Amino acid sequence: MNKRIIHTVFDQQAVAAPERVAVEEGRRSWTYRELKESSETLAQYLLHYSPATGTPVAVILPPGFSLVSALLAVFRSGNIYMPLDASLPAKRLHTIFEQTRPAVCITTPALAAIAENVIREQSAFNCTMIVLDDELQATVKHYEDSTYAGAHVPANITFQAFPEVKPEDANYIFYTSGSTGVAKAIVGCHDSLSHFIHWEMNEFKLDNSCRVSQLSQFTFDASLRDIFVPLSTGGTLCFPPAGSRTNIPALVEWLEQSNIFLVHCVPSVFRLIMRELIAKGDKQAPVSRLPNLRHILMSGEPLYGRDILNWRSTGEGHVELVNLYGPTETTMVRTFNRIADLPYDPSQPIHAGKPINNTLIAIINHNNGLCRPGEIGEIYIVTPFMTKGYYKNETLTRSVFVQNPLVKDREEIVYRTGDYGVYLEDGSIEIIGRKDEQVKVNGVRVELGEIKQAVLRLPGITGAEIIALKNTADENELICYYLSAGVKEDALRTHLESELGRSLLPAAIIRMDEFPLNINGKVDKNALPKPEKVLISDDAYVAPVTPTEKKLEQMWQELLGLTRVGTAINFFRVGGASLKVIKMVSDIFHIFNVSLAFADVFVNNTIGQLALLIDETVKTGGATIVPLPAKEHYDVTHAQRGLWVYDKLGGQKNLYNMVHAVELKGSIKPAIVREALAALITRHEILRTTFIEVDGEPKQRVHSASNEVIPFAYFDRQQQLELYGGIPSIIWAEQQREFNLATGPLFFNTLVQLDDDHYAMVFNWHHIIADGWSQDVLLNDFLVLYNMLDGKGEQTLKPLRFQFRDYAEWINRQLEGDRLQELEAYWVAKFTAPFTPATFPAQLDRTGTRAGIGHSIDFRLDREMTRQLRALTQVSAVTDYIALNAIVNILLYHYSGTGDIVTGAPFSGRPRTELQDQAGFYVNLIALRVALKPEDTFLTVLDKTRECITGAHKYQDYPVDMLVQRLALDAPFGRMPMFNVLIQSQNNLEYPLSSIEGLSVKQMELAAATSKVDVTFNFQENGSEILASIEYDTERYTEKGIRQIIDNFTRVIRTLSNLPATQIKDIVIERTIDEEEEEQSFMNALSAL
């Protein structure tokens, strides 16, 4: 063992205790022996494919065992470890590869495409890519002159002796921000790294019992102390579960359950952990949740007295807090302060302490003399254990690694930090600030000049200033001010994300007409407007002034659950969603008598913009729906006509059954249920409507109300068991029921007794008289009517102003004249180019026409996955539905092999308040066409999907069957000619249900028995989760195949939450073929011959 070479210290531990656990990652663990062996095997690959030592090796791996194994392997091979984050913008990765020209890149199958894209774009660049699977089995890909030259699985590599590694040899490269817009590559060495690790081990007397968390960002040098402190003491390195780094309650629970002994982190993470402990603790008698935790070592940001005081209130007083200071250039940290148990003023900065061993801190004044205590000067670090400077940039290295100003008679190179500080009376160091434009954000060093240069690279921007403001927790937040006549804030935000990545995005972006200047003609940064809220909102609060603004703010407060909104806040950045847009548009019509399109809200997404639009819009008149005089028959809507034609041509009779069931607990009287159903039929004419043929066209015939014919059955507990064998069979029988459109009735209701005071109510409507929204309307009205008839309440129903027959004639009138031409022009332009409806390849052979037999599989996006999805939507200010639609589009891109994606979506057809309590077939199917390109990122796909859906909403009144006729499309009977995949979403609060005294009502989840298209995605917002199901054609798909689609759907969300800038061609979709299913498909094909 050479103590100055840190991986040999690990090797000694592995020899001494080979079966001790070295790494824990989730439920898996690896011993010291396993880690040593895997790193030695990987190191042999490096020696084989990168013969020259001292060469950078790019490591694009997620945090975990494979990353640690790769790190050790690079050290063993005598090369330079260079970890890179796959989520970095492509431009930055290209720049890094161009600067360093790594001979080898180590990655995973999921990230290989990202590395491959970077390698291919280099000029005359040879690189070998080692792709490690979950078991660290390798596939090797070669690139010669940046061109793919083949791949193989390595076997029988000739063993080579590991090279002699010297203490002064380079061993890692970490990138830090650069003021010119180009990041700086800092090169470390073995001796300096080992010096710091041994200092920490000795200072805190660490042994093989220490369990250390890996919380530091792996692309920064702090991650090396996470890794090597436990591995050099014989302890255990612990990786938190995926997702918990950003889920603080889960992180704290993991720290507790994993018995973590030592944590390295930045103060901002420390504060998040502390807040969680305070929120969940007993303030009167706090009890420790982390009894095994002994040390928290922090660096990268200032600590304050309030942090120490707050920590003491958590019940974790046994944990020692340590403040560290030191730039990456001098290896890890160079001073430490083991914070004493003393009284602190809340605003008091915690000093940086005294130097670690073999280190001196020189604070030098403007006369190049050593400062006295209390005198402010620039901090110079004196130590033999610095880094080697900046990779292949001698000029930059010499600018900060300078001759010691205090030494005149010999050469002594010291590091000039650019930080200002003072000596305290006891010799401790207090950091005051910097002389340049460098700040720390979330513990990461950021050059404000780098952000500024990225802003100025966007055409149309003539000036920019970046400042850092302190938030309420005394943490830096970046604010961007820019000058431009035409570039909007959202466009700049998208540009910066592609240039810098999310971690460097400013918290607020403010466009200005001019910058304030001081008397010297320079920008007066102190006079720049300061946002009222940082990271909470992109816009400062602007109080409403006009009556319209005030009414809109009240509306938004109720809709979004906020106490204050203001006229400048983007609706979609404060919880706005598609269903809330629908309700808002309806409320605007009801309050202001102004009819807005769905797309209007996306364009005018603040109260100020909406108020201006409303005030300038001509009040809608003569467009109200009025009751028609009694007639023999009435027109049908285009959507109804389509269902009637399908039925007339012999389509499957049960395909459009809508079976809905609720569980009722309490006392139920079947006779009153029948009376309530009779009253429901009287209220809603559509329930007593049939469809007749007049001159070859369908018409609605409304029958008079009668209590004699009520489509209702009741089965007591014994009857339902004897006749059907239980409720599942009754539901199945309803799903198979055949309705006669000409004679009716077109719905049926069944009350089933399950047990004492326990019932199920099964509703069955034909789709031609109801849609999904109608189900909730009819159920609600039924409950109210039952309540009234049973004498249990005074709740009543407002009379309906009109019936569905009146709406049908009204909507048909809207499809005439100029409006029809406008609608048709939009949709014909969308679909003029030929297209083939995208779908998921069949796992079973299609035979003949569609039989419509289906099944469904439920799944859900849990809280964490829903949070990840909504975090993605916040970036582009889109709704959950648009994001879910975009993800389905990405799946179809991979499965179908085409970027021309056409899907179907049902639009509610209820843009007005007076339609919300109506029952009928209002929904209109819309075809959505999105053109995807391989290089599109998820944000690009979101933008394309949003543009497509908002346009569709604006022109949604055009019936899809008219478009089919206009385009002269054809398809086999029973198949949709425009799309094979349907995507629909609803909110569980879409239509609130009334309650019955003494009775609980619960929706029952039913599996589908039919399928109208190949695959239907159903999404339902349910608070912090999203419930989902896939309905599929069982003649084309197997359950296993659909479950794989579900797995890929969730995999895409996880991938994009970690790597939002990933190009869609690089997203990995798993595709496997079951041999038995393949054989069955082959036999089906033979039998069809």
N, C-alpha and C positions, 0 to 999 in steps of 0.2 A: 504493500500500500504506500502510495505517495500522498501524504496529507494535503499537499498543494494541488492535487488533481481530484476533484470531488467525486467523480464516478468510481474511482478506486476505493474511496471511503465507503461508498455504497456496496461495492463488491465484498469488502471485508465483512459488512453486516450480513450479506447474503451467504457467505461461507460460515459465519458463526451461528446463524439461526435461519437455515434455508426455508423452513416451513412456517416461519412467522409471516403474518399477513402484511404485505407491503402496501397494497393499493385496494381500496374499496370503492366501488362504483355501483350505486344502486344496490341490488341484491347480490351482485357478483363480487368476488374478491380474488386476489392473486397473491401468491406467496413471493418472498424474496427470490426463491429459486426460479419460479416461473418468469418473473420480471427480468432476472439476469439472463436466463436462457433466450427469451424472446428478443431482448435487446442485442444479444450477441449474434443471433441469427440474422437480424436485420442489419447489423453492422457489417456482416460478411457480404450482404447484397451491396452495401454502399462501397465497400472496398473493391468489389468486382466491377461495379458500374461507374464508379468515380475514383479512378486510380490515384489521382493527385489529391494529397491532403491539403487542408487549409482552404477548401472550396465551400462556398455557401450551399446548403441543402435546404430547399424550401419545404416546409412542413405545413400542409393544409389539412389539418385533422381537428375534430372536435375535442373538447376537454375530456380526458379519460385515460384509461390504461394505455391505449395505443399511442397517445401523445407522449406519455412518459417513456414508453419503450423506444419511441423514435428519438427522443431527446438523448437518452443514454447511448443509443446506437450511433448517433452523429458524433457524440463526444468520443466514443471508443474508436471510431474510424479516423479521428484526427481532423474532422471537418467542422464546419461552422453551422450551428443550429439557427435557422431563420423561420420562426413560426409566423404564419399569415392567416388572417381571418378571411374565410371564403365569402363573407358578406361585404367585403370591401368593394367599392365601385370598380368596375372593370378597368377604368383608366388608371386608377392607383395601382392595381395589381400589375398592369402592363409596365408602369414606370418602375416598379420595384424589380421586376424580372429584367428589365432593360439595364438597370443599374448594376445588378449583382450577378446576372447570368448564372443561376444555379445549375450545376451539372446533374442534379437529381432532385426530383420533387416527390415527396411521400404524401399520399392522400388516400381517400376511401372511394368505393364505387359511387357513392352518392354525390361526392364532390369532384370526381374525376373530370367531368365535363367542363367545370370551371377552370381547372388547371390546364386542361387540353386547349381550351380557347385562348388562354394567355400565351401558352407556348407557341401555338400556331401563328400568333400575330407578331412574334419576334422576328427579327431579320437575321438569317444565317445563324441559327441558334441550335446547338445540339443539347438535348436534355433527355434523361431517362425518367419515366414516371413509374414509381412503385405503388401499386394500388393494393391496400390492405383490406381484407374483409373483416367481419366481426371476430373471427378466430385468428386474426393476424396472418392468414395465408395470403401470399403475395401473387399478383399478376404484374408482369413488367411490360411496359410499353416504351418503345423507342421513337425518338424524333430526331431526324437529321436535317439540318438546315431548316428547322421549324416544320418539317413535313413528316407525317406519320410514316414510320418505317417498319411497323410490325409489332406483335406482342407475343409473349410466351409466359408459361408458368415456370419459374426457375427450378432447376433440379440438379443435384450433384455438383453444386458450385465447389470448386477447389478451395479448401480452407486456407486462409492466409493469416499469418501472425498479425496481431493488431500493432499498428505503428507506435513508436514511442511518442508519447504526448508530453510536451514540455510545459512547465507552469506559465511561461510567457506566451504560449500559443493562443491564437484567437479561438474562441469557442461559441460565441453567439452574436447575432445581430438583432437588435430591436430598433424599430422605427419610432421617431418622435416628430412632432410638428415642426415645420420650417417656415420662417417668415417670408420667404420668397415664393411660397406656394408649393415648394417641393419638400417632401418629408426627408428628414435626416436619418441616416443609418448609423447607429452607434455600435461599435464592435467591442465586445467584452473579451476577457481572457481568463484562463483557468485559475491562475494564482489569486486574482482579485475576488472571483466568485467564492472560492474556497475560504478565503480570509473572512468574508462576511458570514458565511454559514457557520464557521467554527466560532466566530464571535457570539452569534446568537445562541448557539448550543451551550457555550460556556457561561454567558451572562445570565441565562435563565435556567441553568442546570437541568437541561432537558435530557431525558433518557428514553429507553425503548417503550415506555408507557405513554409517550405523547402521541395524541391523535390530532392531526392538523387538517383543517379544512382547506380546500382549494377554491377560493372565492375570487382571487385576483384575475383580471383579464389576461389570458394566456399569451397575448401578443405584447405584453409589457414585462419588464425585468422582474417586477414584484412576484410574478408567478414562479420564478426560480426558487425563491425562499419558501413558498408554499410547498414546492416539490422536494427540495433537497434537505430542508431541516428535518422532516420525519425520516426520510430515507437514509440520512447520515447518522441518525441516532438509534436506528432499529425500530422506529415507531411506524405509524400507519398514516398514509396519505389518503384523505377521504374526499371523494368527489360528490357534490350534492346531486340529487336527481335532476334530470332534464326539466327545465321550466321553473324550478324552485329558486333560481338565482333572481328572478324577477317577481316571484310570489313570496313575499316576506313572511306571511303566516306559515307557509309550507317550509320556508328556509329555517325559521326558528324551531319549528317542530323537528326538522331534520337535525339541527344542531343539538337539540335535546336528546333525541333518540339515538344519535350516533356517538354520544358521549365525547363531543369534541373538547379537546384540552387547550388548543391554541388556535387563534384566528388572526390572520393578516387581512386587513381591509383598508379602504379609504374612509375618512370620517363620514361621508354621505351615506355609505352602506351601514356604518355603525349606527348612525342616527335612525335609519329605517328599522334596524333590529331593535333598537332601544324603544322606539315608539310602539312597536308591536308588543313588547314586553309590558310597557306601561298600560297600553289599551286593554290587555287581557289580564293584568294583574290586579291584586287587591291593594288599593291605595292606602288603606288604613293599616293593613298588616301584610306587606308584600312578602311573597314566598319565592324562593329561587326556582326558576325553571331550568337553569343551566348549572346544576351543582358541580359538574365535572369540568366546566370551563375555568381556566386559571389565568390566561393572558389574552389580551387583545392588543395587537401591535398595529398602529395606524400611521400612515404617511400620505403625502400627496396633496393635502388640503389643510387649512388652519383648523385647530380645535379651540373651543372657547370654554370659559368657566361654566356656562349653562349646560354644556354637554356633560361635564363631570357631575354637576348637581343633579341633572336629570337621571343619569345612570345610577346614582346612589339611591334613587327612589324606586328602582326596579326590583330590589331584593337580591341583586347580584353584586353586593359589595365585596364579596370574596374574590372577584375578578380584578386582576391588575390591568390598568390601562397604561399604555406606553405610546408616547408621541415620538415619531421618528422624522428625520429630515435628511435629504440628500438627493441630488440629481442623478439621473441614469448614467451620466458621463463619468461619475466617480464610483460606480458599482453599488447598486442598492441604496443604502443610506449611510450617513457618516456621523450623525449625532442621535442621541436618544435621551428621553426624559421619562423615567419611571415615575408617573404622576403620584405625588404624595397625597395623603388623606388630609388635606388642608381646606380651610374655607376659601371659596373663590367668588369673585364678582362675576355675574352672568356674562357680561360683555368682555371680560378679561381674556386676551389671547393666551393660550397655553404655550409656554416657551419650548424651544426645540432641544433643550438640555445641553449635554456636553458631548465631546467627540468620543467615538468608540476607539478602541486601541489602535495604535499605529496611525492615528489621524490627528491633525491639528486644524483648527479653524482660525484663519486670519481675517479680521475685519479691518479693512484699510481705508483711511480717509483720503480726501482729495489731494493731500500733500504726499501721498504714498507712504504715510506713516501708520503705525498700529494705533487703532482707536483706543481711547480710554473708556471705562465703563460708562454707558449712557450716551456715548457719541456714536452717531449713525455713520456707517461706512459700508463699503461693498465687501461681500463675503468671498473669500478665496479658500479653497480646500487644499490642504497639504497632506498627501498620503502616497505611499508607493503602490497602493492598490487601486489605481484608477483604471478606466477602460483604455483601449488603444486608440480612441478617437473616432472619427467619422470615416466610414468605408470609402476608400479611394478618393478622399477629399482632403488633401493635405492643407490646402489654404484655409478651409473652415476649421480644421483641427488646430492649426497654429493660432487662429484668432481667439481661441478660448483656453487652450492649454499653453500657458505663457510662463515666462520667467517670473519667479517670486519677486515682487517689488521690494521686499524687505531684505533680500539677499543680493549682495553686490559682488562677492568674491568667488562665486562658483555657480555652476548651472543648477538650478532647482526648478523643475517644471511643476506648476500648480494649476488648478482649474479655477478659472474666473467665472463665477456662477451667474453674475448679473442680478443676484438678489442683494437687497440691502438689509442690514441687521445691526444689532447692538449687543455688546457684552453687558450682562447683568452683574451685580456686585459679586455673586458667587461664581462667576465665570461661565454661567450658562449663556446660551445664545437665544436671542429673540429675533424672529424674522419680521421685518417691517414691510417689505414689498419688493417690487422690481423696478429696474431702470428702463425696461423696454416694454413691448406690447405682448408679453407672454403671461398667460394666466393658467390656472388649473381649473378644469371643469370635470367634476366627478372623479377627481384624482388623476386626470389625464392632462399632460402639459399641452397647451394649445397656443400656437402663435396666431394672434389676431390677423397678422398679415396674410397668413395662408387662407383664412376665410375670405378676407377682402379680395385677394387675387382671384379666387374662385367666383366671387360675385361679379367682378369686372370682366370675366371671360364670357359672360352672357351678352350677346349683342343687344344693343338698345339701352344699356345701363352706362351712364356717363360719370357716375361717381358713387363711392361707397365708403361707409365708416362702420367699423365693428367695435362695440364696447362691451365690457363685462359689468353687469350690475349684480349686487348682492340681493338674494331673496331673503325671506324672513328667517331662514335658517343660516344666514351668512354664507351661503353657497353661491358660487359664480354662475350666472346665466348669461348667455351671449345674446346681444341685441344687434340686429342688422338694420342700418339705415341706408337707403340708396336713392339715387336720382335717376328718374326715367320718365319719359312721357308715355310709354306704351306698355312696359313690362309690368304685369300684375304680380302681386305677392305670391299667389299659388304657383305661377310659372317659375318664379325665382326659387321657391321652395323645392319644386321638382328638380330643377337644374342642380341645386346644391346637394340634394340627396344623391344624384347620379355622380357628382364630382367628389364629394367628401364622405358620403355614408351618413347614416342616421346619427351616429355618435357626435358628429361635429355640427349638426344642424342648429342654427340659432333658435332660441326659444321664441323670439318675436321678430317679425320682418315688417319694417315700416317704410313705405314709399313717401318721399318728400319732393317738393318742388325746388327747394334750395336748402343748403346747409347754413346754419348761423355762423358768422365769422367774428373773430375777435379783432382787436385794434391792429394786429399785425397781419390781418388778412388770412389767417389760418382758421380751420374749422374749430369752432368753440364747442368741444365735446360736452362740456358741462351744460350747455344751453340746448342740447338735443332733447326732444320730448321723451319723457320716461313713461313706458307703459305702466298702467295702474296695476295690471296683473301680469306676472311672468309665468309662463307655462300653463296657467289656468285658462287663458284665452289669448287669442291672437290680437284682439282689439281692446283698447281701453273702453271703459263703460261710458256710453253716451246716453243721457236721459232722454226719454221721449218728450216731444214738444207738441206736435199736432194732435188733434183728437184721434185721428186714424192710428198714429203711432202708439198712443196710450192704450187704445183698444187692442191693438195687436200685441203689445207687451203683456197685457192681462191674459190674452189668449195663450201666448207662449208659456207664461208662467204656469198656467193650469195644464197645458199639454206636456210640458217638459219637467214639471215638478220643481221649478226654480223660484227663488224668492226675488231675484232681480235678473233682468236680461239685458236691457239696453238696446239701442237701435243699430249697433254696429257688429253684433255678434253673429257669426255664421251659424245658421240653424243646425247644420250637420256636424259642427264641432262641439255642440252642447247636447247631444243625445237625439237629434232628429233622425227619424227613420221613415221608410216609405209609407207605412200605414198611418203614421202621424201626419205625413204630408197630405194623404187622402182626407183625413179628418179636418186638417187645417183648411184645405181648399173648400170643403163643404161648409165649415164655419164661416169662412170669408163670404161665401155666397149668401149664407143665412143672415149675417150681420150687416154686410155692406151691399148686398144685392149686386155683387160683381162676380162674374164667372171667370175663374182662372184655370188654366191648364196645369197639369202636374209639372210639366217642364218649366213653367214660369217660376216655380219656387226654387228650382235648381239654379236658374239664372239670377233670380232676385232672392238671395238666401239670407238677407238681413232684414230686420224690421224697417229700417230706413228705406231700403230699396223697394220692399213690398208696399209700404205706405205710399210711396211716390207712384208706383204702378197702379195701385187702387184708385188714388185720387185722380189720376190722369185717364183712367179707363171709363169709357162711356157706360153708364149704368145699363145693365142688360134689361131689355123690355120685350114683351111679346114672345118670350121663349119659355114661359112657364107651362107645365103639364096640366092640362085641364081635363075633367071627366067628359067622356063622350056620351051622346044620347044612346039609349038602348037600341041594339041592332040584332039582326039574325046571327051575324058572325062578324069577326074583327080580323084585322091583319095580324100576321105573325112577324116576329123579328127574323132577321137573316139567320141568326144562330138557331132559332127554333126550326126554321125551314130545313136547315141542314140535318137535324136529328129526324125530322119527319121523312125526308127523302131516304135516309139510311134505313129507317124502319119499313118504309113502303117497298124498298128493293130487297127486302128479306134479310136485313141485318140481324145479328144476334139480339134476341129480345131483352135479355137481362143486362146487356153491356152498359146501359146508361142508368141502371138502378143506383140510387144513392141511399145506402143503408146506414143509419145512425142510431146509436143506442146509448141510453143513460141508465145508471144504477140509482135506484131510489130506496132510501132507508127511512122508515117511518110508517105511519098508518095511511094506507091508500084505499080509496073506495072506487072499485071498477065502474060503478054506475056514474059517478061524477066524472071519471075519466072520459066516459063516452059523451057526456053532456059537454065537457070542455072541448072535445074534438069537434062536436057539432057546431059549437060557437066559433071555433077556429075556422071551420069551413065557411061559415057565414061571413066572417070578417075578411077572409082572403079569397077573392073570386077565383084566383088561379088554381085553387084546390078543387074547384068544381068546373074546371075547364077541360074540354076535349078538343080534338083536332080533326076537322073534317076536310074533305076535298071539294073545292068549288072551281069548276072550269080548269081542272088540272093543277090547281094551286092550293096549298094548305091554308086553312083559316081557323081561328079560335072560336069555339062556341062556348059561351058561359051559361051554365045551367042554374036554375033557381035553387035556393037553399032548401034542404029538406032534412028533417031529423030521421027519416025512414031509412035512408041508405047511408050508413056510416061505416067506412072501411076499418073495422076495429074487431079484434079478437082478444079474449082474455083466457089465460090458462092458469089454473091454480097449481099448487106445487105437485099434486098427484097427477094431474092431467098432462103437464108439460113433460113429466118423466115418462109416463105411459105412452104418450103419442110421439114424442120426439127424442126422448132420452136425455134431455137437458137443453140449456140455453144455447150452446154452440150450434146444435142442429137447427134450432129455430132461426137463428141468425143466418145460417147457411141457406135454409129454405127461402128466406126473404131475398137473399142475394140471387137466388135462381128464379124468383117470381117473374112472370111475363105479363107486362101491362099491355092493354089494347088502347092505342092512342085515340081511336075513333069512338069507343064506347065508354072508356074510363071505368071506375075512377082511376086516377094515376098516382095514388099513394095508398099505403096501408100501414096500420099501427097495431102493434101487439103488446099487451101488458102481460108479463110473466111473473108469477109468484115464485121466488127462489126459496124463501124461508119465512118465518114469522116476521112481519114488518120489514121484509126485504124483497124488493121487486126489481125487474128490469123492464124498461120501456123501449121497444124497438120501432123506429120510424123508418119507413121506406118510401122515397119519392122518386118518380122518374125525373131525370135531369131536365126534361123539356118544360117542367113547371117550377123548378127550383135550382139554386146553385149553393155553393158552400156557405155564403153569407146567409142565404135564406134558411138554412138549417137552424142557425142560431136564432134568427128572428122568429121562426115558427115554434121552436122549443120555448123561447122566452114567453111568447104570447100564450102558449098552452099552459105554462106554469101560472101566469097571472090569471087566466080564465078559470083554472082549477081552484085557485085561491079564492076567487070571487064566488064561485058556485058553492064552495064548501063553507063559505061564511067565515073564513079565517083572516080576512084582511080587507082593507078599503081601497087597495090599489086598483086602478082602472087603466084601460088602454085608450089613448087618444084615437079618435076616429081617423081613418085613412082618407086623405084628401082625394086620392084617385086609386085606380087599380092597374094591374100590369097591362091590360088591354089598352089603357089610355097611354101608358108609356110606350107601347109598341108602335102606336100610330105616330106619337111625337118623335121618337128616334128615327123612324123611317122618313119623316119630313126633313130631319136634319141632313139626310143623305140625298139631298137634291141640289140642283143648281151649282153655284160657285163653290159651295162647301164640298160637294162631292168631287168636283174637279180638283180641288186643292188636295183632298185626301188621296184620291187616286194617283195624282201626279207623284206624291211622296212615295207611296208604296210601289208603284211600277218602277220608279227610278231605283229603288232599293233592290228589286229582284229582276231587273232586266237581264243582267248577266246570268248565264245558265248556272245551275247549282244542283248538287245532289244532297238530299237531307243527311246530315251527319248522324251517326248512331254508334252504338257499341257493337262490335262484331258478335254475331250470334254464336253461342256455344252449341246450339242444336240447329238442325236444318229446318228452314222454313218450308212448309208444304202447303200448297194451295193458298186460299185466302185466309185472312186473319180470323181466328175463331174467337179471339177476345178473352181467352182464359188467362187469368193472372193470379199473382200472389204478391205479397209485400213483406219486406223485412224492415223492422224498426231499428234505428240507432240514434245516438244523440251526440252532440258536441257538449262535453262537460264544461264546467265553469272555466277551467284553465284554457281549453281550446277555444271557447267562445270569447274569452278575454283576448287571446291571441288574434282571433279573427277581427274583433272590434278595434284592436290596436292598429291593424292594417287599414281598416276603413277610415280611421281618424286621419291618417296621413293624407288621403285623397278626398276626405269629406264626402264619403258615399255611405249608403245604407247597407245594412246586413244583406238585404236581398241582392243588391248589385254585386257585392263581394261573393256571395254564394253562387250567383249566376256565373261570375267570372271563373270561379274554380271549376264548375261543371264544364265551361268552355275549354279550359285547359285540359281537363280529362279527355274530352272529345277530340281535342287536337292530337293527343297521343294515341288514343284508341282508334280513331278513324283514319289517321294518316293524312288529314287535310287541314288547312288553316281556314277554309271557308266553312264557318260553323253556323248552322241554322237550327235554332231550337224554338219551341213553342212556350208561350206563357199566357195564363189566363189573367186578364185585367178585369177588375171588379165591375166596371161599368156603372159605378155609383158615385159620380163626381159631385152630387148635390145632396144637401141635408135631407130633403124630403124623400129621397130614395132609400135612406138607411133603414127605415122600418118596413120596407116593402119585401114581399116574397115573390120570386119569379126567376126566370132564366136571364139575368142581366149580364152575366159574365161574357166576355168576348175573348176568344183565343187570338193571340197575336203572334206572328212569326218574327223572331229576332235574328238578324243576320250580322255576324261579327267576323271581320277578316283578321286573322292572327298571323304573325310572322315568327319564325324561329327565334329571332333575336329580341322579341318583345319581352320586357320584364313584367312582373305582376302589376306594377303600377301602370304600365302601358295598357295591359289588358283591362285593368279597372277603368281607365279613362275611356277605352273603346266601348266597353260594356255599358258604362254610364251614358255615353253619348247615344248609343243604340237604344237604351231603355227610355231615356228622357224623350227622344224623338218619337218612339213608339207611343208613349203616353200622350204626347201632343196630338198624334194622329190616330188614336186608338179607336175612334168611332167607325173606321172603315172595316167592314166584316171580312173575315178571312176567306169566306166562300166567294165573295165578290172578287177578291184578288185572285183566287184560283181560276175563276172563270175568265178574268181579264188576261191572265197569263197563259190560258189554255193548257193548264197542267193536268196530268193524268196520273193515276196510281191504281194499283189493284183494289178491288172493292174492299171496303172496311179499313183501308189504310189512309192516313193523313198524307196528302200529296206534298205538303210543305215541310213537315218535320216529323221526326221519329222519337224525339226526346222532349219531354215536357218538364218545365220547372215552375213550381208554384210555392207560394209562401203565405203564411197568415200569422196573425198575432193572437195569442190566447185571450186577449182582451178586445178582440175585434168587435163583438157585440155583447155587452154585459147581460148576464142572465139574472132574472128575478129569483127570489127565494120564496119557499113555502114554509110557513110556520110549522115546526115540528117535523120537517122533512129535509133530509140532505140529498143533494143532487150531484152526481159525479159522472163525467163523461167516461164511456167505456172505449177502450182501444180495440179496434176491429182490424183483422187482416183482410186485405183485398181479395176478391174472388174473380175479378175481371181486370183487363188492362186494355186501354184504348189505343195506346201507342207502345213502342218497344219498351221504353223505360220512362217512368215519371219520378222525379225527385220532389218530395214534399218536405217543406221546412216550416216549423212553427216556433216563433219566438216565445220563450217561456222564462221571462226574467233574465237571470244570469246564465241560462243555458239555452240551447237551440235543440228542439226535438226534431227528428228527421225520419223519413222512411223512403224506401225505393219500392215502387210498384212496377212489376215487370211481367212481360209476356212469357208464360211458362213453356210455350212452344218454341221459344228462341233461346231462353236463358235458363241456366241451372242456378240453384241456390248458392252453390260454391262460387260460381262466376260473379254473381251479384255481390256476394260478401267481399270478393276481391276488389270490386269497384268501390265499395264502401271503405275498405282499407286504404285504397289509393286516394280517395277523397280526403280522408283525415291526414294521410301522409303529406299531401300537397299543402295543407294548412300548416302543419308542423314545419315543413321545409321553408315555406315562405315567411313564417313568423321569425325564423332565425336568419333567413337570407332573402329579404324582400327584393333585392336587386337581381336575383337569379333570372337568367333568361329561360323562357319556357321550354326551349329545346333541351335545357340541362336538367330539368326536373325529372327525377327518376320515377318511372311508373313500373310496378311489377306486373309482369304478364306471364302466367304459367298455364299450361294446358294439361288437364288431367287425362291420362291415357285411356281410362275407361270411358270418359265422356267423348274423347276423340273417336274411339272405336264405335260408340253408339251413333255419333254423327255420320261416320262412314257407312254404317249399315242402313241408316235412314236414306242416305243418298242412293245406295244400291236398290233399295226397295222402291224408290221413286222412278227407277228406269223402266 
